Amino acid sequence: MRLSIRHTTRYEFARPVAHGLQRLRLTPKETQGQKILDWTMEYSGAREELCYEDQHVNTVVLVSVEEGASEVMVTCHGKVDTEDQAGVIGWHSGSLPLWSFLSQTERSRPGAKMNVLIADVRAQDGDPIERLHSLSAMIRDRVEYRAHTTSVNTTAEEAVRDGRGVCQDHTHIFCGAARALGIPARYVSGYMMMDDRIEQEATHAWAEAHVDGIGWVGFDISNGISPDARYVRVATGRDYSEAAPVTGMSYGAGEQALYVDLAVEQQIVEQ
């Protein structure tokens, strides 16, 4: 499947910026079942300073905000060819050892509510893949998907306690529970083509778990499926903080407002 993507992130500042830096993880990965045909990043109110590959093999672009800017806009667009690999990414790569994905983070660490969920999964029979699908289904059943009810700082334990969240929360819960069960897990940020619309409000998030004999396998908890050809992997990490599309800091800007425009659609491939 050929997917065309256009993603614009716009920041409006209450006051002109004295100094600012933004770390962008917005370039899709070259990985199994995914080929980048073209990808362009354009900036307004900022300029590119450095591009590098981090410990998760994410392409990271560091941009500086122009002094005096009251608005910064980052626009990415391109085309990606994808294949349905039933969620299987394959063997581990990158500079971090596999055991590092067993370590909990502040966002994934289980508490009392998550430990109940983990105990319920541990009590079930089945091979690792079956148990991971069961974990995904339990999370979706117990934590209702409800937009605008959590923030980027919400922890997995808080989302389970409150019984609501978004794809980011579902992913953190899955990662925390899988790690507690002795299964390495990581957070994935990227794009997903919707079947009913082209325009979207935000990027998507899902999880990957490392299964012996198979490698990394994806689980989209919010949609109850494994990623297929509609998905584009962009960045991975132990949690949101290491795979976030945009992070940064600014001085002298006061309050800021964020706006995102995203369109993902299938392109017809001429034979």
Secondary structure, 3 states (H helix, E strand, C coil): CEEEEEEEEEEEECCCCCEEEEEECCCCCCECCEEEEEEEEEEECEEEEEEEECCCCCEEEEEEECCCCCEEEEEEEEEEEECCCCCEEECCCCCCCHHHHHCCCCCCCCCHHHHHHHHHHHCCCCCHHHHHHHHHHHHHHHCEECCCCCCCCCCHHHHHHHCEECHHHHHHHHHHHHHHCCCCEEEEEEEECCCCCCEECCCEEEEEEEECCCEEEEEECCCCECCCCCEEEEEEECCHHHHCCEEEEEECCCCEEEEEEEEEEEECCCC
